[in-house]
Amino acid sequence: MAQEAEIREELRRLRARLPHATGALAAGVDGMVLAQEADTVEAEGVAALTAAALGVGLRLTDTASHGPFRELLVRGERGYVAIYAAGTACVLTVLAGPQVNVGRLHMEARRSGAHIAHLVDGDPEPREDAPTP
C-alpha cells in the first residue's frame, strides 16, 4: 500500500501525543494490517480480532438504530483497547496502559483516525476547529 509510510508516521505521532499508548495499528476492515507502531503485540492477531469486534460493533449500532459505527472501548485489568472507524476501509486500534487519560485517548485517536481516513479513502482533511465524529 502506497500510504503505508504515511500511516505509520501518523501512528508514531499519535503515540508521541499520547504518553500512555503502548501501541497502535491501522488495519483494513478485513483484518489485514496496513501499518503498525507496536512492538509488544502480535499485530496480525490484534488486527483480526479488531475486525471481529468491528463486525459486532457495526451490528450493535445498527440494531440499536444509533447510526454508523464510530468507536469501541474495551477496558482490561492492565489497560485499554480502543477501536475507531478510520474511513470506510480502515480501522484504527490503540492500546494503552491503565493510567491513560481516556478523554485524551479519544481526542487524539479520533484526530488520527480522521487523518488515516484521508490517506486511505481520500476523505477531506478535517479542520482543526471542526468537531470530530
N, C-alpha and C positions, 0 to 999 in steps of 0.2 A: 504494500500500500504506500503510495507516494507521500501521504501525510504522516507516516509513522514517526518520523523525526520530530515534526511539529507537535504531534500529540504527546510524545514522550517529554518534550520540553515543557508543555503545559502541565503535565503530571508532576514534573520536577518543581515547577513554580508553585503548584498547589501545595506540595509537601513543604516547601520553604515558607509559605504563608501560614501554614497550619502546623505548629510545632509538635503536636502530639500525634500527627498522622504517621502511621508506621508503614503505609504502602498505598498505592493507587494503581488502578489499571483501567484501561478502556477496552471494551470488547464489543463485538458485533452482537446484535440481538440473538444470533445463533450460537453464542458462546465461544466464538473464536477470538483469541487475544489479538488486539490491534497494536497495543503498546502497554508497557508496564514500567512502574517505578516502585518496585517492591522486591526486596532481597530475601525475605524470610518466609515467603509463602509460595506454594506451587500455583503459579498464575493460571495455568490451564484448568486446574481443578476449581479454583475460585471463579473463573470466567464461566465454566459450565454450570456451577451452582447459581451464579448470578443470573444466567439465562433462565434457569428453572424458577428462581424467585421472581424474576420479571414476569414470567408467564402467570404465576399465581397473583402477582400484583395487578396485572392487566385484567385478569378475570374478576378479581375482587372489586376494583374500582368500577368496572363495567356493571357488575351485578348490583352494586350499591348505587348505581347511577351518579357517580361522583366525577365523571369526566375522564379524560386521558390520564394514564399513569404518569406521575411526576417523580416520586421518591419513596424509598422504603428504608427504615432504620431498624437494625437488629442490635440489641444490647446483650452482650455476654458478660460473664464474670470478669473477664480480662480485657474488655474493650468493646468497640463498636464495629459493625459492618454497615456501611451506608451505601445505598444504590440509588443512582439518579439517572433519569432519562437524559440522553445527550443527543437529541435529534431523533430522527425516525429509524436510523440504522445502528445506533450505538448506545451503549450504556456505560456509565462511569461507576466504578466501585472504589470506595475509600475505606481503608482500615485505620482505626485509631485506637489509642490506649484509653483506659477508663477515665483519665483525668482531662480528656479533651473538653473544650467548651463546645457543647452541641450546637448552640446558636451560630457560633463562628464556623463550625464544621459545615452546617447547612449553607451559610452565606458564601463561603469560599468554594465549596463543591458546586453549588448552583452556577457560580460565575465560570468555573472551569468547564462544567457541562455545557453551558451556552457557547463557550469558545470552541469546544470539541465539536459540537453540532455544526458550528460554522465551518470548521475544517472538513468534516465528513460529508455533510449534506449541502453545504454551500448556503446555509441559512444566513441572513444578515446578522452582523455582529450587534449584540445588544449595546445600547448606550450605557455609560457608567451610572447615570441618574435614573435609568429605567428600572422598574421592579422586575425581578426575575420570576419565572414561572414556578 
